[in-house]
Amino acid sequence: MAEGLSDSAPTPTPSDRIKLNVGGKLFETTVSTLQSGGPDSLLAALSSRPSNEPVFIDRDPEIFSVLLSLLRSNRLPSTARRFSKQELSDEALYYGIESQLRSAMSPPPLSGIDASVVATIRPASDGLPSAFTAEAGDGSIWIAHGGQVSAYDWTLNHSCTIRTHLEDITSLCRVWPDVAAVGSDSSAGLHFYDFSRVSHIGSIHWTDPSDPRIYKARVTAIADSPDKVFASFDCPHRENCILLVDKSTLQLVSEIGRQSGSATKTMVSGKLTWLPETGTIIGSAVSCGAFGYSGYIRIWDPRSGSVVWETNEPGSGRSSRFGDSFADVDVDPVESTLFKICSKSGDLAVADLRKLSDDPWVYLEDKNPSLRYAGGGSSSVLHCYRGQVFVGRDGSLEVWSRVEEEEGEKRIEGRMFRRNFVDKLEDSERGIVRKIEVGGDRLFVSRENVEGIEVWESSHLSGAVSLF
């Protein structure tokens, strides 16, 4: 009998219980429940008080009831809907349990075929976004509008706005939790702003005293790695390069990829991505002229400054698809895959970054006859995220998802893709999609001449509570 009792869970005794008086309302719970908030939380500290008298806390009792339920079950109760995310976040921060709240309120893993618009973020002034960057970890976002950058936290509430010295910002990258790198196609230099101090903390300019063509160089794209910032610069005389900046000191380290942009295959990179698996930087450029689209994709090794691989369209890498150059390119660093969308046919192609060749492309086929025809890809943009490729074609938004192998599906090294629409027909009428980015399992979309950034999330799993 004694042995059987030893295997069962202990029943709380009076000494295990603790009483709290929150805003005049009495709560009784267990010490273990309060300690589940973490050793550094206020509640854990209160649980160790020797007195048996109720501890008074001058806070909102209704919100505390929600947070207490969260500590008991690791889930939010239905009563959480009565409060805004900001109200819940402020109280959780006071009690030191913000991480538990954030985990409970985070959207489910993003699935493009099960996503819908849950919010639209509109900056208070200059509401047309010119650039934005999403945080991969928590789903917060920084939006450039005019010469300002507005920060929105993981609850999507406005936290800060910085007014820069630029008239407009066209490139934006979050290089530290509180530091943004910004650039403009109308003003020279790469500039760093600190949100915590609300100040300008440094600038990088591309200069060369021996070459008078290098002046007033503007930034066209920014990317970063754990220790470097990469920025592509373009001069009025079309000279261009990529500068490497040390993140810890914000000082110039080196220059790679310098070229004279007198031809399509030597124009400035408009998109940069760092590849952590190989430690290389991939850049692409696209232009549209009287004879259609043209551009290049190039991979550099920052350590040596040499080109590892490149393809030009028209040129190499199009075999029988001459004249159907790509309109946009994006990289999935996790999957080590490179995607492009063709400007005339609208076809989507994928290449394995570990097996690049002169013509590495595998063109994905759409086997679903029920989908409406998407047309060409001249106004298309791409964004890759965890085995999914989001495609904006004019106003529509679609996703190519990796699926299990089925007969007739297109394969790349055992990986299959199928196309579906993310949006409804009425969604596609809001305007032409100009940029797509994912952060914290949220899909952010901006549209041409439309104020604000759309926020898309997948449906919550069974039993979870949506607070939007």
Secondary structure, DSSP 8 states (H G I E B T S, - for coil): -HHHHHTS-----GGGEEEEEETTEEEEEEHHHHHTT-TTSHHHHHHT----S-EEE-S-HHHHHHHHHHHHHSS--GGGGGS-HHHHHHHHHHHT-HHHHHHHHS-----GGGEEEEEEE--SSS-S-SEEEE-TTT--EEEEETTEEEEE-TTS-EEEEEE-S-S---EEEEEETTEEEEE-SSSBSEEEEETTTTEEEEEE----TT-TT--S-EEEEEEE-SSEEEEEEE-TTSEEEEEEEETTTTEEEEEEEEEE-SSGGGS--SEEEEETTTTEEEEEEEEEETTEEEEEEEEE-TTT--EEEEEEESSSS-TT-TT--EEEEEEETTTTEEEEEETTT--EEEEETTS--SS--EE-----TTS------TTEEEEEETTEEEEEETTEEEEEEEE---TT--EETTEEEEEEESS-TTGGGG--EEEEEEETTEEEEEETT--SEEEEEE---TT-----
